[in-house]
């Protein structure tokens, strides 16, 4: 086998493997959407049915039973607000640790990341009592604060990594030109790292959008996001798979579409600093 044939075979195998992994990852989403157009009888059929008569009764049921747009609006407000607040805190923190590093910087970063290992149920009671004391139960503010705190370690780590890949000479040149700290941050640093920041924002939005534990324990109706709406379709009578798939599709669709639109920025951000 020649070198060229070997490279073609390697490329073919890698391409096949990539497609196999992509199909494996996408199949649960495909099956969820497919099940949402089935009747409950078809959804429980054994073996699973790929050919059936589609119906919209599950989506009509959701529209009649609950106000989908109220839940969706709560998800949008909470996710975007928590992401904005998280970025507002993480950018200065990452800047100071990336460009003014001390011997405690690594330890601080590791400590921040270690907080993600704490199971949420371990701090549920004190946080619930604090929210109750301040009158924040079933409010968007409570979820915005919680989502900001739980995502802050990951966001700081990501922004810190992107900032570390930026040569310090660029910032020193800006200082020599008389740039203030604000100008250095806004006109030099953020434009260079915009790809990385975009991917960080997208990841934070996805994490906030999909967070279910705190939304189920701190909200009931007024501030409940889409994750709470999905959980409401679990009843003592059992799970209604077709209706559950329909409401899950409606909950996942906005963030999937948003991610698809921003995929170029996501790829650019994840590869930021990979090529020197």
Helices and strands as residue ranges (DSSP letters): H 3-35, H 40-43, H 57-65, H 68-99, H 105-114, G 115-117, G 120-123, H 124-133, H 140-164, H 168-176, H 181-183, I 184-189, H 190-192, H 194-210, H 213-218, H 226-231, E 234-235, E 238-239, H 241-261, H 263-270
